[in-house]
Amino acid sequence: MRKIVIAGNWKMFKTQAESQEFLQEFLPALEETPQEREVLLCSPFTDLGILSKSLHGSRVQLGAQNVHWAENGAYTGEISAPMLTEIGVRYVIVGHSERRQYFGETDETVNLRLKAAQTFGLTPILCVGETKQQRNAGETESLITNQLDKGLIDVDQTNLVIAYEPIWAIGTGDTCETTEANRVIGLIRSQLKNPNVPIQYGGSVKPNNIDEIMAEPEIDGVLVGGASLEAASFARIVNYK
Ligand SMILES: O=C[C@H](O)COP(=O)(O)O
């Protein structure tokens, strides 16, 4: 049985104070959430410490949005896996398309980050997905195959989550057809050594489309950006029917 993982990616939003306001409304709503669903919040680094304290004893897991591959070193501006695990972080997003697009992330550095996360006990969420141009050119399958082939070299597939995020669907309201997301996720699964790796869909997931998305058999959860910033909206998503 594959795990269901529902993750909020706050990106570069929310101060510490705002993170606490969110929890006041969000945590009570989790009483309705079936126990087998893993719920996590991936916050900016500056919120992780206070969130770790506030989430202690709750069922919400904490995630970061990036991790460096070295244990420590002269890497100004970076954060290592042991720094994250020390404060209670359990998951980390790796290779988000915004990191690839704006910060020069490559399949090679993604691979290094995945392995470092696992070495120090974090569960990485590997993001893959195509641009509109690549989709229109019929390159979706080859692009994703390449991202998986390079990204997953020597990566432990028993401690891994994958997120399929078509870049054109991120923050645009232009959600991928659920049957198409299901098809691509099935394709991703067929390329894995471990077919039980949870594979999420991400890209304009909202309260009004979550039920349809989660009804698809290959989709094991969602990675949610904008709609995870409002407690009521994210609560509706984790409590999908
Ligand atoms: O990590 C989350 C994705 O980039 C999706 O963002 P979005 O839900 O705002 O489209």
The ligand as an SDF file (V2000), in Angstrom:
LIG
                    3D

 10  9  0  0  0  0  0  0  0  0999 V2000
    5.5100   23.3390   -4.9320 O   0  0  0  0  0  0  0  0  0  0  0  0
    4.3920   23.6590   -5.3290 C   0  0  0  0  0  0  0  0  0  0  0  0
    4.1330   23.9170   -6.7150 C   0  0  0  0  0  0  0  0  0  0  0  0
    5.0950   24.7220   -7.2880 O   0  0  0  0  0  0  0  0  0  0  0  0
    2.7280   24.2780   -7.0480 C   0  0  0  0  0  0  0  0  0  0  0  0
    2.4360   25.6340   -6.7910 O   0  0  0  0  0  0  0  0  0  0  0  0
    0.9320   26.1450   -6.9690 P   0  0  0  0  0  0  0  0  0  0  0  0
    0.0740   25.2020   -6.1600 O   0  0  0  0  0  0  0  0  0  0  0  0
    0.9280   27.5440   -6.4550 O   0  0  0  0  0  0  0  0  0  0  0  0
    0.6100   26.0300   -8.4300 O   0  0  0  0  0  0  0  0  0  0  0  0
  1  2  2  0
  2  3  1  0
  3  4  1  0
  3  5  1  0
  5  6  1  0
  6  7  1  0
  7  8  2  0
  7  9  1  0
  7 10  1  0
M  END
$$$$
